[in-house]
Amino acid sequence: MHLPSTSHAAKLNCSIPTFPSAGAAPRTRWPGHGGGQGRGTHLLCCSMGLVGSSHVEPGASESCPSPLLAVSSPPAGSLVGFRPVIDMDSGKYAKELDVAVRVVQMACSLCQGVQDGLLRRGKDQVKSKADDSLVTVADWSVQATVSWLLADCFNGEGISIIAEEDVHTLSRKDAVELLDSVVSTVNNCLMEAARYGLVAPTNALGRADVLEAIGRCNSVGGPNGRYWVLDPVDGTLGFVRGDQYAVALALIEDGEVILGVLGCPNYPMKRQWLDYHHRYYRIMTKLSPPSSGSWHKGCVMYARKGTGEAWMQPLVHDHGKLDWSSIGRLIQVSPIDDPALATLCEPVENANSSHSFTAGLARSVGLRKQPLRVYSMVKYAAIARGDAEIFMKFARAGYKEKIWDHAAGVLIIQEAGGVVTDARGRPLNFSKGVFVEGLDRGIIACSGVSLHEKIIGAVDASWDSSKL
């Protein structure tokens, strides 16, 4: 691929973003929402084949932004200071949340290693499922790792797990090499358990152990009892492309989502980077590497039902250890309620969501900014952190939403102050098994009630299922 040079940038009046040096001033604290509210300008960097949008105040220069130059600016719109992390030793479900965050941290580390390998060596370990969706070594490896760790941490409690993958492909006679890759990946991850405050197995897991761990995730859910809901790699297409993806883990009890954890390994700490093609971000991290130990991308968001708080912490990097004492940051949704200033998040692909219908709704409500198209449940993370205000998804006829694609993200947005319902304004129902049953037309997530009501009204006024 052709690498952009500083001379190309000069011709385009497009400054190349750089990471702060190791000696740069530390980030300052900030209250509330720091996102700009200027007029949105769409920028096309032709020589790089990259499209980005930025917010330019009237009369200001419309050169491309340098999102990593302002060291003192917040890495997101609605981070709220640097309060100590949520006290994991108190309150109901404290142990469950503590374990879930540690497990997702480990899973994200596993995914990063597999993704780097895919991008270097090709996609020979990417498979297609019966519905033509993709599955990778990371999907099976994360599911096996999370399943094993939950069973170990809650030994004797009768762990029940709903997860996306099964063992059918790995159990085939012609899949021995693929299974061995999964086994190796799982064991390499579990060897690092002590870094995350967890316990590694005494002996390495074998093929049968890994298949058992994956197969254990066969719960059917329902309105009664407690069960975990896991999407090992949400947004597999983004994952294999080197773009955004998520690891999602939720706990449901008697049909209610009790806690949610969302790992976003590629999520940039500066919102502006979301406007750029993911390859550009990778190139810039090579041309201008971030300082050692800096938090430039990758986070885990989490929330517990009824607390009114959602939190974010960085991924563990550079062989460090997970330390709960000071790394948690409160996050809140954006305060923007003017549709003209709001940012809409929508899926990248049009396969299971109608971009045309969503675009029509956006115009009718008064949205003016370019939509932010993001893979996976990272869309929920963007709203929870204040980087966007609206997410709409209207699936095509016959498509049924799965609970693992939404449970963790929905709770995190709600506890961060946002609203998530179906298109009639009803809460999503996670008590009917694997699917989100009774969904009216689509899913609408907003940073606040005012925007949410406007979207609901626009759907009622313009709904036409034939457009989907």
C-alpha positions in Angstrom: 0.0 0.0 0.0 1.2 3.5 -0.8 2.2 5.4 2.4 1.3 9.0 2.6 4.2 11.4 3.0 4.4 14.8 4.6 4.8 16.3 1.1 1.4 14.9 0.1 -0.1 16.3 3.2 1.3 19.8 2.4 -0.2 19.7 -1.0 -3.6 18.9 0.5 -3.2 21.4 3.4 -3.6 18.3 5.5 -1.4 18.1 8.5 -0.1 14.7 9.5 -1.2 13.9 13.1 1.6 12.9 15.5 1.6 11.2 18.8 2.9 13.1 21.8 6.6 12.4 22.6 7.5 10.7 25.9 8.4 14.1 27.3 5.1 15.7 26.4 3.0 17.4 29.1 0.5 15.2 30.8 -3.2 15.3 29.9 -5.2 17.7 32.0 -8.4 16.9 33.8 -11.6 18.2 32.3 -15.3 18.2 33.2 -18.3 17.3 31.0 -18.5 17.2 27.3 -15.6 18.6 25.2 -16.9 17.8 21.7 -17.0 20.7 19.3 -20.4 22.0 18.2 -19.3 23.7 15.0 -20.5 23.2 11.4 -19.5 19.8 10.1 -17.2 19.8 7.1 -16.5 16.7 4.9 -12.9 16.4 3.9 -11.6 14.2 1.1 -7.9 13.3 1.1 -7.7 12.1 -2.5 -4.1 11.0 -2.8 -4.5 8.7 0.2 -7.9 7.4 -0.7 -9.2 8.3 2.8 -12.3 10.1 3.8 -12.7 12.0 7.1 -15.0 14.5 8.6 -14.2 17.1 11.1 -16.1 19.9 12.9 -15.0 23.4 11.7 -16.2 26.5 13.3 -17.6 29.1 10.8 -14.8 31.1 9.4 -12.1 28.7 10.6 -9.5 27.0 8.4 -10.8 23.8 6.8 -7.5 22.0 6.8 -7.5 18.3 7.9 -7.4 18.0 11.7 -4.4 16.8 13.7 -6.3 15.0 16.4 -3.2 13.8 18.4 -1.4 17.2 18.5 -3.4 18.7 21.4 -2.0 16.9 24.3 -4.1 18.6 26.9 -7.4 17.9 25.2 -9.5 15.0 26.5 -9.4 11.7 24.7 -13.2 11.6 24.5 -16.1 13.9 24.7 -17.7 12.9 28.0 -15.0 11.5 30.2 -15.6 12.8 33.7 -12.4 13.3 35.6 -10.1 10.6 37.0 -12.1 9.4 40.0 -10.9 6.1 41.4 -12.3 3.0 39.8 -15.6 1.6 41.0 -15.2 -0.3 44.3 -15.3 -3.9 43.2 -15.4 -5.1 46.8 -18.8 -3.7 47.6 -22.3 -4.1 46.4 -24.3 -6.9 44.8 -22.6 -8.6 41.8 -19.2 -7.1 42.8 -17.4 -10.3 42.3 -19.1 -11.0 39.0 -18.2 -7.6 37.6 -14.6 -7.8 38.8 -14.2 -11.2 37.2 -15.9 -10.1 34.0 -13.7 -7.1 33.5 -10.5 -9.1 34.0 -11.7 -11.9 31.7 -12.6 -9.4 28.9 -9.2 -7.7 29.4 -7.6 -11.1 28.7 -9.8 -11.8 25.7 -8.9 -8.4 24.2 -5.2 -9.2 24.5 -5.8 -12.6 22.8 -7.7 -10.8 19.9 -4.9 -8.3 19.4 -2.4 -11.1 18.9 -4.6 -13.0 16.5 -5.5 -9.8 14.5 -1.9 -8.8 14.1 -1.1 -12.3 12.8 -4.0 -12.2 10.3 -2.8 -8.8 9.0 0.8 -10.0 8.6 0.3 -13.5 7.3 -3.1 -13.4 5.5 -6.5 -14.8 6.3 -6.1 -18.6 5.9 -7.7 -19.1 9.3 -10.9 -17.2 8.5 -13.9 -19.5 7.9 -17.4 -18.9 6.7 -20.4 -20.1 8.6 -23.7 -21.4 7.2 -25.1 -17.9 7.1 -22.0 -16.6 5.3 -20.8 -14.7 8.3 -17.1 -15.0 9.2 -15.5 -16.9 12.1 -11.8 -16.9 13.0 -9.4 -18.5 15.4 -10.1 -15.6 17.7 -13.8 -16.3 17.9 -13.3 -19.9 19.1 -10.3 -19.0 21.3 -12.0 -16.2 23.1 -15.1 -18.3 23.7 -13.0 -21.2 25.1 -10.9 -18.9 27.3 -13.8 -17.0 28.7 -15.8 -20.2 29.3 -12.9 -21.8 31.1 -12.1 -18.8 33.3 -15.8 -18.2 34.3 -16.1 -21.9 35.2 -12.9 -21.7 37.2 -13.7 -18.5 39.0 -17.3 -19.6 39.9 -16.5 -23.2 40.5 -19.5 -25.1 41.8 -22.0 -22.4 40.9 -23.4 -24.1 37.8 -22.1 -21.6 35.2 -24.6 -21.1 32.3 -23.4 -19.3 29.1 -25.0 -18.3 25.9 -22.4 -17.6 23.2 -22.3 -17.2 19.4 -20.0 -20.1 18.4 -20.3 -23.9 18.6 -18.0 -26.8 18.2 -19.3 -28.3 14.9 -16.6 -26.9 12.6 -13.7 -27.6 15.1 -15.0 -31.2 15.7 -14.6 -32.2 12.0 -11.8 -34.6 11.1 -10.5 -32.2 8.5 -10.3 -29.4 11.1 -7.5 -30.8 13.3 -5.0 -28.1 12.2 -7.5 -25.4 12.9 -8.4 -26.9 16.3 -4.7 -27.1 17.2 -4.3 -23.4 16.4 -7.2 -22.6 18.7 -5.8 -24.8 21.5 -2.4 -23.1 21.2 -4.0 -19.6 21.2 -6.0 -20.5 24.3 -3.1 -21.8 26.2 -0.9 -18.9 25.3 -3.6 -16.6 26.7 -4.2 -18.5 29.9 -0.5 -18.5 30.7 -0.8 -14.7 31.2 -3.7 -15.1 33.7 -1.6 -13.8 36.6 -1.2 -10.4 34.9 -4.9 -10.0 35.2 -5.3 -11.2 38.7 -6.7 -14.6 37.6 -5.4 -18.2 38.0 -4.0 -20.2 35.1 -4.7 -23.9 34.7 -2.2 -26.2 36.3 -1.6 -28.0 33.1 -2.1 -26.9 29.5 -5.5 -27.5 28.0 -5.8 -30.2 25.4 -8.1 -30.5 22.4 -10.9 -32.2 24.5 -10.7 -29.5 27.1 -11.0 -26.7 24.6 -13.9 -28.3 22.8 -15.6 -28.9 26.2 -15.2 -25.2 27.1 -16.6 -24.0 23.8 -19.4 -26.5 24.0 -20.3 -25.5 27.5 -21.7 -22.3 26.0 -25.0 -23.9 25.0 -27.5 -22.2 27.3 -30.8 -21.2 25.7 -31.5 -18.3 28.1 -35.0 -17.4 29.1 -36.9 -15.5 31.8 -35.5 -17.4 34.8 -32.1 -18.0 36.3 -28.7 -16.5 35.8 -26.6 -16.9 32.6 -23.7 -15.1 30.9 -24.0 -13.8 27.4 -20.9 -13.7 25.3 -20.0 -12.4 21.8 -16.4 -13.5 21.5 -15.6 -11.2 18.6 -18.4 -8.9 17.6 -17.8 -7.4 14.2 -15.6 -10.2 12.7 -15.5 -8.5 9.3 -14.0 -5.4 11.0 -11.6 -7.7 12.9 -10.2 -9.4 9.8 -9.9 -6.0 8.0 -7.9 -4.6 10.9 -10.7 -2.3 11.9 -13.0 -1.9 14.9 -14.5 -5.0 16.7 -15.5 -5.7 20.3 -15.6 -8.5 22.9 -18.9 -8.3 24.7 -19.8 -10.1 28.0 -23.1 -9.5 30.0 -24.7 -11.2 32.9 -28.5 -11.7 32.8 -30.6 -12.7 35.8 -34.3 -13.5 35.5 -34.4 -11.8 32.1 -32.7 -8.5 33.2 -29.2 -7.5 32.1 -27.4 -7.1 35.4 -23.9 -6.1 34.2 -22.2 -5.4 30.9 -18.6 -5.4 29.8 -17.4 -4.2 26.4 -13.8 -4.6 25.3 -12.9 -2.4 22.3 -9.2 -3.2 21.4 -8.9 -0.7 18.5 -11.1 2.1 19.9 -9.0 5.3 19.7 -8.8 7.5 22.8 -9.2 10.6 20.6 -12.6 10.7 19.0 -11.3 12.4 15.8 -9.5 9.2 14.7 -12.9 7.6 14.2 -13.4 9.9 11.2 -10.3 8.3 9.5 -9.9 5.0 7.6 -8.5 2.4 10.0 -5.4 1.9 7.7 -4.5 5.6 8.1 -4.4 5.1 11.9 -2.2 2.1 11.6 0.2 3.9 9.2 0.4 6.9 11.5 1.2 4.8 14.6 4.2 3.5 12.6 5.3 6.8 11.2 4.9 8.6 14.5 4.8 6.0 17.3 3.0 6.8 20.5 5.2 7.2 23.6 5.8 4.1 25.7 2.9 3.5 28.1 0.6 6.1 26.5 -3.1 5.3 26.3 -3.7 6.0 22.6 -6.2 3.2 21.8 -8.0 0.2 23.3 -10.4 0.2 26.3 -12.8 -1.8 28.3 -16.1 -0.2 29.3 -18.4 -1.6 32.0 -21.4 -0.9 34.1 -23.6 -2.5 36.8 -27.4 -2.1 36.6 -28.9 0.6 38.9 -25.7 2.4 39.7 -26.1 5.3 37.3 -22.4 5.0 36.4 -20.4 3.6 33.5 -16.7 3.2 33.5 -13.8 2.9 31.1 -10.3 1.6 31.7 -7.3 1.1 29.3 -6.3 -2.2 28.0 -3.3 -3.8 29.7 -0.3 -3.2 27.4 3.4 -3.9 27.3 3.4 -6.9 29.7 1.9 -4.8 32.4 -0.5 -5.9 35.1 -4.1 -5.0 35.7 -4.3 -2.6 38.6 -7.7 -1.5 39.8 -6.5 1.3 42.0 -6.5 4.2 39.7 -7.2 3.3 36.0 -11.0 3.7 35.9 -12.6 6.8 34.5 -16.3 7.6 34.6 -17.9 8.1 31.2 -21.2 9.9 30.3 -23.2 10.4 27.2 -23.0 13.6 25.3 -25.3 16.5 26.4 -26.0 17.5 22.8 -29.7 17.5 22.1 -29.8 19.6 18.9 -30.2 17.2 15.9 -28.1 19.5 13.7 -25.1 19.0 16.0 -25.7 15.3 16.7 -23.6 12.5 15.2 -25.3 9.3 14.0 -23.6 6.0 14.3 -24.7 3.2 11.9 -23.3 -0.2 10.7 -20.6 -0.2 8.1 -22.2 -2.9 6.0 -25.7 -2.6 4.5 -26.4 -6.4 4.7 -28.5 -6.4 7.9 -29.4 -2.7 8.1 -31.0 -0.2 5.7 -28.7 2.8 5.2 -31.3 4.4 2.9 -34.1 4.3 5.4 -31.8 5.5 8.1 -30.6 8.4 5.9 -34.2 9.4 5.2 -34.9 9.5 9.0 -31.8 11.5 9.6 -32.9 14.2 7.1 -36.4 14.3 8.5 -35.1 14.8 12.0 -32.6 17.5 11.0 -29.3 15.6 11.3 -26.7 17.4 9.3 -23.4 15.7 10.0 -21.9 12.8 8.2 -22.8 9.5 9.8 -20.1 7.7 11.7 -20.0 4.1 10.3 -18.5 1.7 12.7 -18.3 -2.1 13.0 -19.7 -4.0 16.0 -20.9 -2.9 19.4 -18.3 -0.2 19.3 -21.3 1.9 18.2 -22.7 1.5 21.7 -19.3 2.5 23.1 -19.2 5.6 21.0 -22.6 6.8 22.5 -21.7 5.8 26.0 -18.4 7.8 25.9 -20.0 10.9 24.3 -18.4 10.5 20.8 -21.8 10.1 19.1 -25.4 10.8 20.0 -27.6 8.4 18.0 -27.5 4.8 16.8 -30.3 3.4 14.6 -30.6 0.0 13.2 -33.5 -1.2 11.1 -32.9 -4.8 10.0 -34.1 -6.2 6.7 -37.1 -8.5 6.7 -36.5 -11.9 8.2 -33.4 -10.9 10.2 -33.6 -11.5 13.9 -31.3 -9.7 16.4 -29.3 -11.8 18.8 -29.0 -10.9 22.4 -25.2 -11.2 22.4 -25.1 -8.4 19.9 -26.7 -5.9 22.2 -27.0 -6.9 25.9 -23.7 -5.5 27.2 -23.8 -2.3 25.1 -27.4 -1.5 26.0 -26.7 -1.6 29.7 -23.5 0.5 29.4 -25.4 3.3 27.5 -28.3 3.3 30.0 -26.0 3.6 33.0 -24.0 6.3 31.3 -27.3 8.3 31.0 -28.6 7.3 27.6 -31.7 5.6 26.3 -32.1 2.4 24.2 -35.4 1.0 23.0 -37.1 -0.5 20.0 -38.7 1.8 17.5 -41.9 2.0 19.5 -40.0 3.2 22.6 -40.2 -0.1 24.4 -37.2 -1.6 26.3 -35.4 -4.4 24.5 -36.5 -7.8 25.8 -33.6 -10.2 26.6 -35.7 -12.8 28.4 -36.9 -14.8 25.4 -33.8 -16.9 24.7 -31.1 -16.3 22.0 -33.1 -13.7 20.0 -34.4 -10.2 21.0 -38.0 -11.2 20.5 -40.9 -8.7 20.1 -38.7 -6.1 18.5 -40.8 -3.4 16.9 -39.1 -2.5 13.6 -35.7 -1.6 14.8 -33.3 -0.4 17.6 -32.8 3.2 18.6 -30.1 4.3 21.0 -29.7 8.0 21.9 -27.7 10.0 24.3 -30.8 11.6 25.8 -34.6 11.6 25.9 -35.1 14.6 23.6 -33.2 13.2 20.7 -34.8 9.8 21.3 -38.3 11.2 21.2 -37.6 13.0 17.9 -36.3 9.8 16.3 -39.3 7.8 17.5 -41.7 10.4 16.1 -39.9 10.4 12.7 -40.1 6.6 12.5 -43.8 6.7 13.1 -44.3 9.4 10.5 -42.2 7.8 7.7 -42.2 4.0 8.3 -42.4 1.9 5.2 -41.2 -1.7 5.6 -40.9 -2.0 1.8 -37.8 0.3 2.0 -35.9 -2.2 4.1 
